[in-house]
Amino acid sequence: MSRDYMAKRVAKRKGISYAKALHLLRPAGADEWEPSQDDLLNEAIQAACEELTGRRAGSRTFDFGEIGRPGFWAEDVTIDVADPDLDSVTTDGSGGSDGWLYVNVRFSFLGYVHKSDVHNYSAKVVEFDWNDRYSQVAFTPDQAWTLRWNCHILPLQPYVQPELTFDCVLEPVIEPFSFGG
């Protein structure tokens, strides 16, 4: 089991930051060990994605087009899960302490459809009797979107994450092949 995986589990279980969990799992005799800038950046990205949950999709800031064309009309769509692909992180290459950071993110959404139509769609029914007219459904498009943040990298200090300010959703990442079932 990798140190990163263990740190994520410890952080979640103890309710502490990923960087602090990495510090707890530091190698024996490494009293001065500190998380790398990549560790801190990855934690900041994961935290920034978690902050997106619950926000309404389809607004000017969170424009997902037709929400991945799920094949049905859902109302009041919100972000349920934002899962960043940390291997896709790129920057604008300016090299300064401020710049744009781009990350591919897969989303799951929650929305509402008329009860009479709920069984016509491939969405997962979360709560059939949400109210008199609607059922709550969840759906996950087959694509990822590229998100852009303004990234302010602070001087490397123990446990200090870069500051990320969400900017916008860019074009969806087009997957050349889909092997979904």
C-alpha positions in Angstrom: 0.0 0.0 0.0 1.5 3.4 -1.0 2.2 6.2 1.4 -0.2 8.5 -0.4 -3.1 6.0 -0.2 -2.3 5.4 3.5 -2.2 9.2 4.1 -5.6 9.7 2.5 -7.1 7.0 4.7 -5.6 8.4 7.9 -6.7 11.9 6.9 -10.2 10.8 6.3 -10.4 8.6 9.4 -8.9 11.2 11.8 -10.5 14.3 10.1 -7.1 15.9 9.5 -5.5 17.3 6.3 -3.7 15.1 3.9 -0.5 17.0 4.5 -0.7 16.4 8.3 -1.4 12.7 7.7 1.7 12.5 5.4 3.6 14.1 8.3 2.3 11.5 10.7 3.4 8.7 8.3 6.9 10.2 7.7 9.7 7.7 7.6 11.4 6.9 10.9 14.2 9.3 11.7 12.9 12.0 9.3 12.1 14.6 11.9 12.5 17.4 9.4 10.4 15.7 6.7 7.8 18.0 5.1 5.3 17.3 2.4 6.4 18.1 -1.1 4.9 21.0 -3.1 3.1 18.3 -5.2 1.6 16.8 -2.1 0.3 20.2 -1.0 -1.0 21.0 -4.5 -2.8 17.7 -4.8 -4.4 18.3 -1.4 -5.5 21.8 -2.5 -7.0 20.5 -5.7 -8.9 17.8 -3.8 -10.2 20.3 -1.3 -11.2 22.7 -4.1 -13.1 20.0 -5.9 -14.9 19.1 -2.6 -16.0 22.7 -2.3 -17.8 22.4 -5.7 -20.2 19.8 -4.4 -23.7 21.1 -3.8 -23.3 24.0 -6.3 -25.8 24.4 -9.0 -24.7 23.2 -12.5 -25.8 25.2 -15.5 -25.1 28.6 -14.1 -22.8 31.0 -15.9 -19.8 29.9 -13.8 -20.7 26.2 -13.8 -21.7 25.8 -17.5 -21.5 22.1 -18.3 -23.3 22.6 -21.6 -26.1 20.1 -21.7 -24.6 18.3 -18.6 -23.0 15.6 -20.8 -26.2 15.1 -22.7 -27.6 12.5 -20.3 -30.5 11.7 -22.6 -33.1 13.3 -20.4 -34.2 16.7 -19.0 -33.4 17.1 -15.3 -34.2 20.2 -13.3 -32.2 22.0 -10.6 -29.0 20.0 -11.3 -26.3 20.2 -8.7 -22.8 18.8 -8.4 -22.8 15.7 -6.2 -19.2 14.5 -6.7 -16.2 16.2 -8.3 -13.4 13.7 -8.8 -10.1 15.3 -10.0 -7.6 13.4 -12.2 -4.4 14.5 -10.4 -2.3 13.1 -13.3 -3.9 15.7 -15.6 -2.8 18.8 -13.7 -1.2 21.4 -15.9 -0.3 25.1 -15.5 0.0 28.0 -17.8 3.8 27.8 -17.5 4.3 31.4 -16.4 6.6 30.2 -13.6 5.5 32.8 -11.1 3.7 32.5 -7.9 0.3 33.2 -9.6 -1.0 31.4 -12.7 -3.7 29.3 -14.2 -4.1 25.7 -13.1 -6.0 23.2 -15.3 -7.4 19.8 -14.0 -9.6 17.2 -15.7 -12.5 16.4 -13.4 -15.2 13.8 -13.6 -18.6 14.7 -12.1 -21.7 13.1 -10.8 -24.8 15.2 -10.6 -28.1 15.2 -8.7 -31.3 16.5 -10.4 -35.0 16.1 -10.4 -37.3 14.6 -13.0 -41.1 14.1 -13.1 -42.2 11.0 -11.4 -44.1 9.9 -14.4 -40.8 9.9 -16.5 -38.3 8.6 -14.0 -38.3 5.0 -15.3 -37.7 6.1 -18.8 -34.2 7.3 -18.0 -30.9 5.6 -17.3 -30.3 7.8 -14.2 -30.2 6.2 -10.7 -33.3 7.0 -8.6 -32.1 8.5 -5.3 -35.5 9.2 -3.9 -38.6 8.4 -5.8 -41.0 10.5 -3.6 -38.9 13.7 -3.4 -42.2 15.6 -3.5 -45.6 15.3 -5.1 -44.3 15.7 -8.6 -40.6 15.0 -8.7 -38.1 12.2 -8.1 -34.5 12.9 -7.2 -32.0 11.2 -9.6 -28.2 10.9 -9.9 -26.3 10.6 -13.1 -22.6 10.5 -14.1 -21.7 11.5 -17.7 -19.1 9.4 -19.5 -16.8 12.5 -20.0 -14.6 14.7 -17.8 -14.4 18.5 -18.0 -11.4 20.7 -17.7 -11.6 23.1 -14.9 -9.5 26.2 -14.4 -8.4 27.8 -11.2 -6.2 30.7 -10.4 -3.4 29.3 -8.4 -1.4 31.3 -5.9 1.6 29.3 -4.7 2.8 30.4 -1.3 6.4 30.1 -0.3 7.0 26.5 0.7 6.3 26.3 4.4 5.2 23.2 6.4 1.6 22.3 5.7 0.8 25.4 3.7 -1.3 24.7 0.6 -1.4 26.7 -2.6 -4.5 28.9 -2.7 -6.9 28.0 -5.5 -9.7 30.3 -6.7 -12.2 28.6 -9.1 -12.5 30.4 -12.4 -14.5 28.4 -14.9 -15.4 25.1 -16.6 -13.8 24.7 -19.9 -14.6 22.2 -22.7 -15.3 18.6 -21.9 -12.5 16.1 -22.3 -13.5 13.9 -25.2 -12.8 10.3 -24.6 -11.8 8.6 -27.9 -13.3 5.2 -26.8 -15.9 4.3 -24.2 -15.9 0.8 -22.9 -18.8 1.3 -20.5 -21.3 -1.5 -20.0 
